[in-house]
Amino acid sequence: MNKALLIFRHEFLQTIKRTGFIILTLALPVLALLGIGILYILSGTARPATEVTRIGYVDELGGFDQFTTQNNITFIRFNTAEAATQALIGKDVTEYLVIPPDYISTGIIKRYTLQKEVTPPAATTTAIGNFITGNLLAGKVPANTIVRIETPLNLVTTTLTSTGGVASEQGGLTDLIIPGIFSFLLALALAFSSAYVLQGLGEEKENRLMEILLSSVSTRQLITGKVLGIGAAGLAQVLVWVISIPFLLILASSSIGGFIQTIRIPPNFLVFGVAYFVLGYLLFAVLSAAVAAVTSTVREAQGLAGIFTIFAVAPLWFYSLLLFFPNSPVWVVFSIFPFSAPVLVMLRLGMTGVPAWQLIASIGILVLSIIGGLLLAARLLRTYLLMYGKRPGLVEIMRNLRSG
């Protein structure tokens, strides 16, 4: 056990000293601080920009003389298109409209501007629509009905529990931000953890240092120390993130406010985030050790390890499908599948309520996979770690494991 602890200490210190590990650990707080600073500067410079936009219009149909103020957009009437054109050229208006006599039958309104556009700005389109609608309905329906026609829907959704009470987790777009960022960093961390194990074992095998190590420690002590050392480094990494997230949100809310104040951390997210991060780290570490045992070079090991690291990144590829169908049976299966579970469950926790049985099954299978992977890696290390040359095939590996 003392030898395993020595290996644990060595791997932990070596991992946290790596440049890639330090950069990834500090990426979240540093990038968040930079983002908060940039948004604060932009919000400060943007606050005075509340000037009124002037849009000209020529009323050839008649009757469009009300509702000329729409938020920060004012409609200025001109008698002729020529006068409106001169005002546009002289920058007295930013654009102008012509409401033709046959508008009621055709619905066509001509818009003139000096700027080339792909499509009109959404705020401009909304203001023009409200201006037209308000004048068409003026005197025909009550004023409050006109307002409701212009903005017919303000949907407020409340999630209830199975007993009819208001649920503590209400969901919403803002709940996706923290889980999304965390899942992205988790996928990167899992890929890096695999690379660390592969590089360490591969270089020791190529340099024949492994022969010296195995002369004084058992394969199980070796793999246990390495996996736990890298796992502890991963835990230190996620703790930095978990501790920094609440403080960053408080800082952003107090300095910027607005949309930032609505960002929430889903309940129990931090607890499950730590659990899945550590379990995912350990699983990918033991699998990487098993791959390193049966390969002759670091490059060959990295190629094989890429097969299972794809599963960790895959949930991010299908983010849009996951967003609309978070409880699809496909995602439920992959939430339990150990390779994809860490990242996928983190994403789903921000989108929907994940049933307790799925969380229990997912964590349980992850733990069993780690134990099985650890035993498999130790056996493969004992059988193949001192073998050099051609990589054994799958059939040969299975035969040696059964006879070993």
Secondary structure as the mmCIF struct_conf table of DSSP 4:
data_model
#
loop_
_struct_conf.conf_type_id
_struct_conf.id
_struct_conf.beg_label_comp_id
_struct_conf.beg_label_asym_id
_struct_conf.beg_label_seq_id
_struct_conf.end_label_comp_id
_struct_conf.end_label_asym_id
_struct_conf.end_label_seq_id
HELX_RH_AL_P HELX_RH_AL_P1 ASN A 2 ILE A 16
TURN_TY1_P TURN_TY1_P1 LYS A 17 LYS A 17
BEND BEND1 ARG A 18 ARG A 18
HELX_RH_AL_P HELX_RH_AL_P2 THR A 19 ALA A 46
TURN_TY1_P TURN_TY1_P2 ARG A 47 PRO A 48
HELX_LH_PP_P HELX_LH_PP_P1 GLU A 51 VAL A 52
STRN STRN1 THR A 53 ASP A 59
BEND BEND2 GLU A 60 GLY A 62
BEND BEND3 GLN A 66 GLN A 66
STRN STRN2 THR A 69 GLN A 70
TURN_TY1_P TURN_TY1_P3 ASN A 71 ASN A 72
STRN STRN3 ILE A 73 PHE A 78
BEND BEND4 ASN A 79 THR A 80
HELX_RH_AL_P HELX_RH_AL_P3 ALA A 81 ILE A 89
TURN_TY1_P TURN_TY1_P4 GLY A 90 LYS A 91
BEND BEND5 ASP A 92 THR A 94
STRN STRN4 GLU A 95 ILE A 99
TURN_TY1_P TURN_TY1_P5 PRO A 101 ASP A 102
HELX_RH_AL_P HELX_RH_AL_P4 TYR A 103 THR A 106
STRN STRN5 LYS A 110 THR A 113
BEND BEND6 LEU A 114 GLN A 115
BEND BEND7 VAL A 118 THR A 119
HELX_RH_AL_P HELX_RH_AL_P5 ALA A 122 LEU A 137
TURN_TY1_P TURN_TY1_P6 ALA A 138 LYS A 140
BEND BEND8 VAL A 141 VAL A 141
HELX_RH_AL_P HELX_RH_AL_P6 ALA A 143 GLU A 150
BEND BEND9 THR A 151 THR A 151
STRN STRN6 LEU A 160 LEU A 160
TURN_TY1_P TURN_TY1_P7 SER A 162 THR A 163
BEND BEND10 GLY A 164 GLY A 165
STRN STRN7 VAL A 166 VAL A 166
HELX_LH_PP_P HELX_LH_PP_P2 ALA A 167 ALA A 167
BEND BEND11 SER A 168 SER A 168
HELX_RH_3T_P HELX_RH_3T_P1 LEU A 173 LEU A 176
HELX_RH_AL_P HELX_RH_AL_P7 ILE A 177 GLU A 206
TURN_TY1_P TURN_TY1_P8 ASN A 207 ARG A 208
HELX_RH_AL_P HELX_RH_AL_P8 LEU A 209 LEU A 213
TURN_TY1_P TURN_TY1_P9 LEU A 214 SER A 216
BEND BEND12 VAL A 217 VAL A 217
HELX_RH_AL_P HELX_RH_AL_P9 THR A 219 SER A 255
TURN_TY1_P TURN_TY1_P10 ILE A 256 ILE A 256
HELX_RH_3T_P HELX_RH_3T_P2 GLY A 258 THR A 262
HELX_LH_PP_P HELX_LH_PP_P3 ILE A 265 PRO A 266
TURN_TY1_P TURN_TY1_P11 PRO A 267 ASN A 268
HELX_RH_AL_P HELX_RH_AL_P10 PHE A 269 ALA A 293
TURN_TY1_P TURN_TY1_P12 VAL A 294 VAL A 294
BEND BEND13 SER A 296 THR A 297
HELX_RH_AL_P HELX_RH_AL_P11 VAL A 298 TRP A 317
TURN_TY1_P TURN_TY1_P13 PHE A 318 PHE A 318
HELX_RH_AL_P HELX_RH_AL_P12 TYR A 319 PHE A 324
TURN_TY1_P TURN_TY1_P14 PRO A 326 ASN A 327
HELX_RH_AL_P HELX_RH_AL_P13 PRO A 329 ILE A 336
BEND BEND14 PHE A 337 PHE A 337
TURN_TY1_P TURN_TY1_P15 PRO A 338 SER A 340
HELX_RH_AL_P HELX_RH_AL_P14 ALA A 341 MET A 351
BEND BEND15 THR A 352 THR A 352
HELX_LH_PP_P HELX_LH_PP_P4 GLY A 353 PRO A 355
HELX_RH_AL_P HELX_RH_AL_P15 ALA A 356 TYR A 384
TURN_TY1_P TURN_TY1_P16 LEU A 385 LEU A 386
BEND BEND16 GLY A 389 LYS A 390
HELX_LH_PP_P HELX_LH_PP_P5 ARG A 391 GLY A 393
HELX_RH_AL_P HELX_RH_AL_P16 LEU A 394 SER A 403
#
